[in-house]
Amino acid sequence: LMDLKVFKLAANTKNHKLLKDYDYVLRQKNTFCGDEITISIKAKSKKVYKIGYSCKSCIYTQASASLLSEFFKNKSFKEIDDITLELNKFCKKQTTKLPKKLSVLNKIINEKNLARKDCLLLPFITVKKMIKNL
């Protein structure tokens, strides 16, 4: 049974469009299921100011992208890197819960949805790859 929170998050399409004036853009594909996501960001001084995304994907990737697009605003590249590391640890069960500062992500990245971790992490991994060499 799908969680209602997943639907609500996916339904929030405020940032569900690529930015026209982006600084960086990256398209990634989930090798397991074929989901695709393209994320565009506006950044300055190694900090994200705006994020837009477009995806041909399942509801989990859409919900995750929606949450990320709000959560990563005004975050530094270093913070984004750290957040993605924490999410990876949680999804690989190397830790049992997310740090308090990431509790908003529990709406979707939680024990119930771990079977969909590749879908949930796709937007995060895409942004991490995008900023890695910036």
Secondary structure, DSSP 8 states (H G I E B T S, - for coil): ---HHHHHHHH--TT-S--TT-SEEEEEE-TTT--EEEEEEEEETTEEEEEEEEEES-HHHHHHHHHHHHHTTT-BHHHHHHHHHHHHHHHTTSSSS--GGGGGGGGTSSGGGGGGHHHHHHHHHHHHHHHTT-
